[in-house]
Amino acid sequence: MDKMLRQSLKESKIHGEDLLPFGAYSYAYGPGEHVVDCHWHVEAELFYVLEGEVLFQIDTDYFPVKAGEAVFIDGGDIHAGLPLGDDGCRFFALVFDMNLLASVQYDAIQERIVLPLQERKATFPRHIQGTSEAGQRLLQHISGIESCCSALKPGYEAAVKGHLFLMLHEIAAGGSACNRSISNTGSSAKIDRLKTVLLFIQQNYGRPIRLAELAGLIPMSEGQFCRFFKSMTRQTPTDYINSYRIRQAVELLRNEDRKISDIALEVGFDNISYFIRVFRKTMKCSPSEFRKGAEVQELKAAASLRHNNRVCSKLPLT
């Protein structure tokens, strides 16, 4: 795939920072709610289901992931999470730059462990289950990472990094490392086609997008394109476009000074009533209700941060 195309398609969200190259996230979704739309990022990711069940997609593979199971996503893989079951789901995600594990100087760890992981020659199992002792040990480390990121005790960053290194030890010692450096040519062609379409949607979501435009990118007939797109994403083109537009609106709604009607127009909805209807279907609340809820969460987060700072300031010096 063209380098410029891949770079433009990747998720724009920044995970962590230079000094702490990982982001930790917790999400909860109700029954039938779309979990994660198709996207990719250069960082690797651990996706850990805490409650419920998710139908997970990585490139062209689909598999159910139950509570207590996890998924490892290599950097650059297209992935998505789809609703499964009647109970909704809750999950934790750790998105990290591989440089988090890199050695300061080139050493045996870098050569034998980290470099093969970066090159996908010795990476984690894709679907991590507790059906074996090796899988159980990996899941214990992932659970430990989730606990560290939830508690945020001083030094948790070292614990996260330590758990990841111990997971690398587990797959090396147990011979369960996977080689995913060789890709299937047929699947790669489908993925490249999908990325071409997703890129176009991301660049043009603020204006009306015709089905004929999307079909012409591949090219296919409109009927063929609809079948292809749904087989790859489990969504119709219209549903995916609306979902992407709503995700952009969610970020804009955090700015209290922006009018909801202006936001609707900016993300590609020319009818405010339709925007509110689609937003409610996707987010299970109206845009104004979401904005109020976001304000409450931000106030709680700020209060929690102030509390943690006070607690840390009282800790004895060592």
N, C-alpha and C positions, 0 to 999 in steps of 0.2 A: 504494500500500500504506500502511496505517496506520503513522504514525511510531513509535508505541510498539512495534508488532509488529516492524518492521525493527530497532529498537534492541535489542530483547530477543534477536533471532535472531543478531545479529552475533557473531563470534568474540570471546571474552573475553580472549584472550592479548594482553599489552601488548608492542608491538614497539618496542624502543629506549626512549628517555626524552626529556624535554623538550629537553635540550641536544643530544641526538643522536637525532633522530626516525627511525631506521631499525633494522631487525633483519636480520641475515644468518644463514642457516641452511644446513647441508649434511646431506643424508640419503642413505642407501643402502638399497635393498630387494631381496630375493631374487626369483627367478622366481615369478610368480603372486601375490605379496604385494600387497595393496591399498595404493595409494600415498598418496592424499589423499582423504578423504571430502568430500562436499559441504559447503561452508561459504562464508562471505563475511566481509569486514572492510572498514572504511572506508578503510584505506590501499590504495595501489596496490602491485603486486607484479611483479617480474621473476622468471620461473621458467626456469632454464637447465639443460638436460639435459646431463650430462657423460658418461654411459655408458648404453647400452641405449636403450629406446624406451618412451614413455608415451602412452597414449590420453588426451588432455586434453579436459576439458569446461569450457566457459564458457557459462553459462545453458543454452540448448538446442542449442548447437553442439558437435560432437565432431570432433577431428582428431588424427592421430598426430604426435608430436613426437619426432624422432630426436636422437641425440647430436650436439652441436654446434649445435642449434637452441634457440630460446627462445620464451617466451610472455609477452606483457604483459597484465596483468589490471587493468582500471580499478577503482577503489574502488567497492565495492557490488555487484560482479558475483559471482554464485554460481559456484564453480568446483570442480573435482575432478580427480584424476589416477588413471587406472586402468591395471592391468598390461597390457603388450603385449609379445609375444615371449617367448622362453625364457631370456633371460639376466639378468633383473632390471634394475634401473636405479640410477643415482646422479645426484643433481641438487643444484643450488645455488638458493637463493631469497633475493631481497632484497625485504623488505617495508618500504615507506617512506611516511611522511606527506608529502603534497604541499607542506606548509609548509616542508619541507627546501629547496625550490627558490624559496620566496617572497622577494621583495626587501624590505629593511628599509623603504624608502620606495617608494611607487607610482611606477614608472618604465616605460620602453618595454619592458623585458624582462618585467615583470610583466603589462603590458597585452597584448603581442603574442604572448608565448610561454607563460608560466606559466598565466595565466587561461584561455586556450583549452584547455590541457591539463586543468585542473581541471574545466572544463565539458564535457569530452569532445568538444569541437568540433575540436580539432587534437591528437589523441593518437597514440601509437605504433601501428604495425601489430600486430594481435593475435598472429599467428604470424610470428615473425622467422626467416627462413631465409637460407642463404648462396647462393641461386640468382641473386642480383643483387649488383652492387657496393655498392648502398645497404644491403642486408641484411648483407653481409659486414662493412661498417664498423660497423653497429650491434652485431653479434655480437662484434667486436673490443673494443668498449667494455664489453660485458657480461662478456666474459672478463677484461678488466682489472679490473672491479669485483670479480669472484670472486677474483682473485689478491690484490688489496688486502685483502679481508676475510679471506683465509686467512693471509696473512703478518702482518697487524696491525702493520706498521711505523709508527713515529711519523708522524703526519700523514696516515694512510690515510683519515681521514674527509673530508679536503679532496679527495683523489683520487676517492673515490666520488661526491661532489657534482659534481666537475669532469667526470667521465665522463657523468653524467646530463645536464648542460648541453650537452656536446658531442653527445650523442644527440639532444637537442632541436634543435640546430643542423642535424644531418644531415637530419632529417625536414622541417624548414622549408626548407632550401636545395634539397633534392632533390624537394620537392613530394610526399612520401610520407606526410604527416600524414593521419590518418583522422578522419572525423566520425562519432562514435557517439552523438551527443546525441539522435538520433531513434530511438525504440525501436519494435519491432514489437508491435502491440496484442495479437495472438493469443499470441505468445511471452510477453509480460509477464503475461498472465492465468495461463498455466501455471506461470510462475516464482513468482507470488504464491501459488498453491495449494500448490506445493512448500514454500515458505517457511513457510506456515501449519502444515504437517505437521511440518517439521523443528523449528519452535519448540516444538510440543507435545511432541515427543520429548525435546528438551533440557530442558524444564521438568519432565518426568515420568519420566525414565529410571530413577529410583531405585525405582520400583514396577512391578508387572506392567502392561504396555500391551497391550490387546486390539486386534486388527485392526479390529474393528467401530468402536472409538473413532476410529481414524485415518481410516477410510473416511467416517465421519459428519461429519468436519470440513469436507469439501469441498463438498457431500456426493456420494458415489458408492456403488455396491454394492461389496462386498468384492472381487469378481472384477475389476471395473473399476479399483478403486483399486490393486490389486496390479500390474496391467498398466501403469497410469499411473506408479506409483512406480518400477518397474523401467525404464521407458522414459526416465525423467528422471535416474536415478542409476546405472543398470546394476547395482543391488543389489536384493534382495528387502527388504521392510520389516524382516523379522527379522534379516537380515544387517546392515542398516544400524544397527539398534538395538543389536545385539551389538557391532558395531565401535565405536559411540559410547561404549558402556559401558566397553569395554576401554580406550579412550583416556582416560577419566576415571580408571580404575583405575591406569593407568601413572603418572599424576601422584601419586596417593595412595601408590603403592608406594615413592616416593622418601623417604617418612617411615618410617624404620626402626622406629619405635615402634608403628606400626599393624600389627595382626594381619591376615594375608592373608584369613582367613575374614570378619573384620569389613568389610574393603574390598569383598569380593565382595557382601556383603549391601547395603552402602551404594550400590553402583552398579547394583543391581537383579537380582543373581543370588541366588536362594534355595537353590541347590544348589552347594556348593563344588566338587564333581567336574566339574560342567558348566562352571563358571567356568574352572577350570584347563584343560579341554579347549578351550574357545573361545579362551582367552588364548594357548594354545600354537599353535592354528591361525592366529591373527592375528599374533602376535609371533615365532613360530618358536622359542619357549622357554617354560618354565614361569614363573609369577610369581616364585618364589624365585630362579630363575636370572636373570631380568631384574633383580631387586633387587640381586643380587651384581654383575652387570655394570654397573649404574648407579653402584654404589659405586666400582668400579674406575675408571670414566670420570671421576667427580667428583674422585678422587684425582689422576688424570693431569692434569686441567684445572687443579687447584690447584697442582700441581708446575710445570706449564707457565707459569702466571701468575707464580709466584715467580721462575722463570728469566727471564721477560721483564722483570720489574721489576729484577732484578739487571743485565741487559744494558742496560736504559735508564739505570740509575743510573751506568753507566760511560761513557755517550756524552759526548763533549766538549761543553761549553757554547759556544753561538755568540753 
